[in-house]
Amino acid sequence: VKNCDIVVDPPDTTGCGGFQLALGGQAFDRASDVAATTNNEFYVAGISRSFSSSDDILVTRLTAAGVIVWSRIFGNTRQEIIRKITPTADGGLLIVGQTKSFANINGDMLCMKVGANGNLLWSKVLGLGSANGDLGMDIIETTDGGYAFSGIINVNGTVADAVVTKLDNLAYVVWSKRVDRGDGESGVGILQKQDTLIVGIELQNTIVNYELVLMKLRLTDGAFIMSKKITPDARGLLNSYVLRDPVQPGYII
């Protein structure tokens, strides 16, 4: 972990009430996700090639006015990828994605927690050494003090499988479930509902369209409870992240 210099465009002065901000250095930089904190600040996270020879994870914390609180680079010798960030109750940030810097150069699932001050609290590299790499897609903090994340094993079309993993408060694996129906499956969105986990899983059906399965698993041990399959009218369903409906019971996909 190292500090980095940030190139910042001036705040927006057009009177629209917002701001414009550029984060990065002199090379390729790309934002991937944004998340709000509990004190009216927010995080922006993505990848950057401006501070090393490979893609690193760039995380920046900003005030509501666009003032940088801190910015950090996380990375190793090879490419890192970020897919999703989620704020935690203590003001920190969960990060999930992929790293090619360790056992599998094709990619392992990467989970991290960064504190409110930007310090790395823990980092977990998980994978099966898949020929096409493994990828984390979404991560949440659970009410028992632990964490849960979804992902993809062997990320390549019809040979991919979905995975759901539960971690304890020290980021050790409690259980992990793999979903394989003999087709391409991708674990994407995840959220908690009481004592269960709701997971959005994409099915790459080569006969008809991409389909979506909403699956409910028991939080304590990952036991299967039920699932619901949704088939779109046309091919093209991708990145099925799951959100709670803020108005009424239900989900937005």
C-alpha positions, 0 to 999 in steps of 0.5 A, spaced: 500 500 500 502 506 498 500 513 497 499 517 490 499 523 487 492 525 484 491 530 479 484 534 480 480 538 475 477 544 479 470 544 482 464 545 477 463 553 478 457 553 473 452 553 479 449 547 478 450 545 485 455 539 483 462 538 481 467 535 476 473 531 478 478 527 475 482 522 479 488 519 476 495 520 474 498 520 467 496 513 464 490 509 464 485 510 469 478 507 470 473 508 475 468 502 476 464 503 482 462 509 487 459 508 494 456 512 500 458 512 507 454 514 513 457 521 514 455 524 507 462 522 504 463 517 499 468 512 495 470 512 488 474 506 486 477 503 480 483 501 476 490 505 475 496 504 471 499 511 473 503 508 479 506 502 476 507 497 470 500 494 471 493 495 473 492 497 481 486 498 485 485 506 486 480 508 492 479 515 493 474 517 499 471 524 498 467 529 501 460 531 499 463 537 496 468 533 492 474 534 496 479 528 497 480 526 504 485 520 502 487 516 496 490 509 496 493 504 491 493 497 492 496 492 488 502 487 487 506 485 481 501 483 476 494 486 474 488 487 479 481 488 477 475 491 481 468 489 480 464 492 486 465 496 493 460 496 499 461 501 505 461 498 512 457 500 518 464 502 521 465 507 515 470 502 512 469 499 505 469 492 502 472 491 495 471 485 491 474 483 484 480 479 481 488 479 482 493 475 477 499 477 482 499 470 486 497 463 485 493 463 479 496 468 473 489 467 470 486 470 476 484 469 483 478 472 487 480 478 491 476 480 497 479 486 501 477 491 507 479 498 507 478 502 514 475 509 514 482 512 514 484 508 508 489 503 511 488 495 509 485 491 514 485 485 511 485 481 504 483 475 502 485 471 495 481 465 493 480 461 487 481 454 484 486 455 479 481 455 474 484 455 467 480 461 465 481 465 472 476 466 478 473 473 479 469 476 485 463 480 483 459 482 489 460 483 497 456 485 503 457 485 510 452 481 514 449 482 520 453 476 524 459 481 523 462 477 517 461 478 510 459 474 504 461 475 496 459 472 490 463 470 484 465 466 478 469 460 477 473 459 471 470 465 467 469 463 460 462 462 457 459 455 458 464 452 462 463 458 468 460 456 475 457 461 480 460 461 487 457 464 493 462 464 499 461 466 507 466 469 511 467 470 518 469 477 522 476 475 521 475 473 513 476 466 514 471 462 510 465 459 513 462 455 507 462 456 500 457 453 495 458 452 487 452 452 482 453 448 476 447 445 472 452 443 466 451 450 463 455 457 464 453 460 470 455 467 473 454 469 481 453 476 480 449 480 485 448 478 493 444 481 499 442 479 505 434 478 507 434 476 515 437 470 516 438 468 508 442 470 502 439 472 496 444 471 490 443 473 482 446 468 478 446 468 470 445 462 466 448 462 459 443 458 456 446 456 449 439 454 446 435 460 448 436 467 452 441 469 458 436 467 464 437 469 471 436 465 477 434 469 484 437 464 489 435 464 497 441 460 501 441 460 509 446 464 512 449 460 517 451 454 512 449 456 505 443 450 505 439 451 499 432 454 500 429 456 494 430 459 487 426 463 482 428 463 474 427 469 470 427 468 462 428 475 458 424 476 452 431 477 448 438 475 449 442 480 453 441 480 460 448 481 463 451 484 470 444 482 474 446 486 481 440 485 486 438 491 490 432 492 495 426 495 492 426 502 497 419 503 496 415 496 497 417 489 499 421 486 493 428 487 489 430 491 483 435 487 478 
